[in-house]
Every structure is written in structure tokens, then in C-alpha cells.
Amino acid sequence: MKKLINAPDAVLAESLDGLAAAHADILTLGDERKFVRRRHLITGKPALISGGGAGHEPLHAGFVGSGMLDAACPGQVFTSPTPDQMIAAASAVDTGGGVLFIVKNYEGDVMNFAMAAEMTDSRNLTVIVDDDVAVEKSTFSTGRRGVAGTLIVEKVVGAAAEAGMALDALKALGERVNAGTRSMGVALTSCTVPAAGKPTFTLGEDEMEMGVGIHGEPGRRRVKLAPADQIAEEIVGAIAGDLKQTGDCILLVNGFGGTPSIELYLMFNAARKQLEKHGLRVGRALVGNYVTSLEMAGCSITVSMLDDEIAKFWDTPVHTAALNWGQRS
Amino acid sequence: MKKLINAPDAVLAESLDGLAAAHADILTLGDERKFVRRRHLITGKPALISGGGAGHEPLHAGFVGSGMLDAACPGQVFTSPTPDQMIAAASAVDTGGGVLFIVKNYEGDVMNFAMAAEMTDSRNLTVIVDDDVAVEKSTFSTGRRGVAGTLIVEKVVGAAAEAGMALDALKALGERVNAGTRSMGVALTSCTVPAAGKPTFTLGEDEMEMGVGIHGEPGRRRVKLAPADQIAEEIVGAIAGDLKQTGDCILLVNGFGGTPSIELYLMFNAARKQLEKHGLRVGRALVGNYVTSLEMAGCSITVSMLDDEIAKFWDTPVHTAALNWGQRS
């Protein structure tokens, strides 16, 4: 295992300390590093709290800040956070507007967030994200997995909360965004969880896992490595076939951590051409490592339908460690 | 070779097409993809032009836009751009204020930019960046290599140009930033140039290359993999020993492409603690994949001295594909 770490069991804590030191203007750590919270809260605004296993950085802690999340609860690598983390986070960031939990659809996350939702004193609602069209159920999920579309839900709902939308409406908006969002990924290599010390799965030198999950869960099939255009055709075909909509969309090409930018933009180019064949036009674009699987090589493609309201909230300024833009032209 | 590509000789062109499509509000491609240029030029502002071999994305094309570069000339992967590219770029973006070329110190780049500087009709000056303290000369360089510090020169000088600074003063500022900037990197794995089809170098399962160059050039020594704290101690020690300054600095922990965010923030945490021992305080921070070597695993640490003027220009809003922030709090 070749990693820039000191000890497997210290990776998350030391990385969180680095995050907090690098972005002290934006965020701060909760006691015992139970959560990462926005430094400057807005009184009365519903608080958005997400979380999940580490190893998907910058999701979620990198999205804490103005216009997005109020807190993120990191579990150990690929391990759900525990309910006490979400309860502590809610207590720290609920300023009277209640709490919206945004949860990726994995059994551990769903269960632990549900327990927190029952036990917290905060009025709260939950949005479940399940955008992965690759498989109908998976190793850690009943129903579809929540993957890179989570970023889009967090951005849009985060902007709406900042603009004054109330808790019930935020939940409805989040569910509407999720309903219009589909993703699918492909892995060229595995990743290695520090505590495990060996790759989560193995792929032959000429193989790829089509439809892989963000914890290395199996996808649809293991096939020979194919050209980028062919990969894009299959993924976009799966997404468009399931989405059954046409019009303007956000196209997110998301790197899993080990694939360089030059390939991600090449995949973006391949994906946008495929989208046109399905009557989908790229209205907004995002390319980079946002919902990763440690150092896994590969990427996912996410398509999220746009309307005027969603476009407005997507374009709103955001100031977090990982997603950062001012007033867009 | 496992890459998301169609054909090795089409990688750069298809990736540039993706970049241009994803960021059409910011940038546009020159004829024959000779350069990437800022879409909206400012009349009379000195134009900043950089460039170099591809494979280091987002450097340089990802830094084209408001507050940073006016154009970037990409060569093939790890190959210098040719003089006609810089001449065409200068012709496209010089709006009367002259041109400042920002060049990483590699023989091919320096020679080709010098030829362009002679042949272009634009009044022009050049800043050479040579921030890498690892070795005094290298495979492709006479004198020190230019690496991740280039980003800092481009950001600071870009902001100064936007604020109205004239060409001569911009060159002086760029040289002042370079003089206060030091970097050094470490590789845990090699990368594979698409046209070569095999790794640039090989490392044992327990080895790392301390002081590696961004094209995989040899560093100071090949050693056993060490804990992050020990790596940070050696790199920061080399930087501080050469820099011989104390005070506030920018700390950039730059991923080479294959190392995940969780490790980069851990390295940031390790590096900032080491800096304190040398009387260097982190006044500004940047962590991410900015000056990469395709999918190489590893990172570099860059320290750049701050003063009021440099801090002001660092903080100025920037709107590019890869570096993007509004008014900072």
C-alpha cells in the first residue's frame, strides 16, 4: 500500500485537521472531530447536514460553507458516521430553521441518519439521494446507490436555503433534483482502504468495471477496456434510457481520484456528444474530482435536468473548500 | 496502459475540445488548437501568456480567465509548444499593453518561447519560473526546474495585470514572486505518457522518488516509502534551508494526479507543522491537483513568501476553469 499517510487509523483525523487548517475562514471542526461545520451560520436558515464514509473527498466536508452545507459528518473510510455525530452536528448548526439531512442511499447511512433524526431535538426532514442507474441494488444498498448526484442536490438545495427557502420546500426541491438526476461510473483500477491495506477488488490489466460503485461495489459487468467514446456511449445510453427526458441538463464528469484532468475533459467531450443523440443539451458543466473513491482510476457521468429554478440555484455563488464560485456571468 | 482515451495521438485535442465546451463562458480555442485564450479581453491590459507540455493539467489552460492568464499554449504531453503557437496567441490576445510570457525553466520551453519573443510583433517580456529546489539541473533543464510555483506567479501577476499594472512592473513582480517561491515533490508511482504506452520510470512496491520532477525526472534519491510526517520534514527542510526567510507564506500542497484529496490534506497538515519549526507561518493555503504529472501518485509542497502586495493580489477574485474564487472574506 503506497499512500502519503502516517498510520492507517490516523488518516481521517489528520486529514480533517489539514482541511480545517487550510480553510479556517470557511469551516471549523466539532469536538472529537465528529463533524465539520460552517464557521459563520445564518440565524433562522434551515441547516443542511450531510455525511457518510470518508474516502469520497471532497464530498461532503469540502462542500461545507456559504451556499451549500452547514455541516458534514465523516465516518471512517467507507464507513457510515454514527448517529451521535449527526446529533452533535444538528445541535451545533440548527439556528431555529430546523435541519435537512441529505443522505446517500446506503443501508448504514440511512439507518444512522434515521436514528439521529429521531433522537435530535431539532425539527428535521431527510432527502435520500439514489442517482446511480448501474444496478437496482448493491452490496451496501437496498435500492439504487447514491453517488455523484449528491453534489448537485447539495449545491441546489444549499443555494435555496441561503435564499430563504423553508425546510419543507427544501426537502421537496431536493427530491425533485434527485428525481431528475442519474449517474453511472466505470473503474479502471481498484482503490485500497488504508485499514485494509490491500485493494478492494482486482481488475485485469485489460479490464474495467462498468457501473462500479463508489466503494468499489460490483457494477453491471466486467469487460475489456474500451475507447472513451464507447464507454461514454454505454454510460450515457444507460442514463438517458432511464431518465426518459430531453432538454437542458447539468453534465458532471466526476473523477474517482486516480484519473487525471486531461482524461476527464476528454470524457466530458465524449459524453456531451452522446447526450446530443438523446436530445439532452449541456446547459451547465462541471469536471473534476468531486465524489471520489480514494485513488481509484475511472470516472462517473452524472446528468441532472435543469429548469429555471434549478439553474438559478446552481448558478448562485458558493464558497466552500471544493466548490467555489462568485456571481456567474 | 489503462486510460480513458480513444487514441494516444488524439488525447490532447479531444481534451482541449472538452475544456472549451465545459468552460465556454471563460475561454475559447485558437485555430488548430494552437492556444486556449480568454474569451473576454481587456483592451490595453498587458496580456499574460504561458504554456508548456500537456499532462500537467490544469496548468496552464485551466488558469486562463479573468484575473490570471490571457492565453496558454499547450504542447503535446510533456513536449514544449512550438513558437508559432505563442506567436499566434500573442497576436490574438495583445490588445496594446504588450505581452508577458511566463515560462517554466525547461530548455525546450525556454528556447521556443525565446524564439516566439523575437518573432512576434508584440512588445514583450519574459519571466522564467525555477522554483524546484530538489536538484540544481535536470534531464530537461539547465538550472532549476519550474514546477508548482508557476501557479503562484501566474495568479499574483495575473491579478496585478487586471488591476492595471504595466508590463515592466509585471515582469519585476513575477520575478519577485519567483524569487520567494520554493517547491519540492515526491512520487510514489510513475505516470504513463499515452504516446509511449509504458511508465516513464519504475519504482519498487516500497520505494518513492524524493525530489521527482513533474515529467518523472529523477530527484535527489530513491528511498524506502516513509511516513507522511517524515516526508514533510525532509521536503520542508529542503525548502526552508534554501529559502532562508521567515514570516508569512502561501503553502500549496499540490497533487500530481493520482493521489486523493484525503492524503493531500493530511500532507498539508504535516507540512504546516514542519513550517512552524522554520519560522514560517501559513498565511494562505491551497490544496489540490494543480500542476500534475498525468496520473502520477505523489505531491509537491510549495512555499511562497507573502508581503502585503502579494497577499492582496493572491486574494483578488479569479475566474478560471481550475482556480476560481470571488471576493474573499
Interface residues (C-beta under 8 A of the other chain):
Chain A: K2 K3 L4 I5 N6 A7 V11 L12 E14 S15 L16 D17 G18 L19 A21 A22 H23 D25 A54 G55 E57 P58 G62 V77 V186 L188 T189 E205 M208 L225 P227 A228 D229 I231 G257 G258 T259 P260 S261 I262 E263 L264 Y265 L266 M267 F268 N269 A270 R272 V282 A285 L286 V287 N289 T292 L294 E295 A297 G298 C299 P317 H319 A322 N324 W325 G326 Q327 R328 S329
Chain B: K2 K3 L4 I5 N6 A7 V11 L12 E14 S15 L16 D17 G18 L19 A21 A22 H23 D25 A54 G55 E57 P58 G62 V77 V186 L188 T189 E205 M208 L225 P227 A228 D229 I231 G257 G258 T259 P260 S261 I262 E263 L264 Y265 L266 M267 F268 N269 A270 R272 V282 A285 L286 V287 N289 T292 L294 E295 A297 G298 C299 P317 H319 A322 N324 W325 G326 Q327 R328 S329
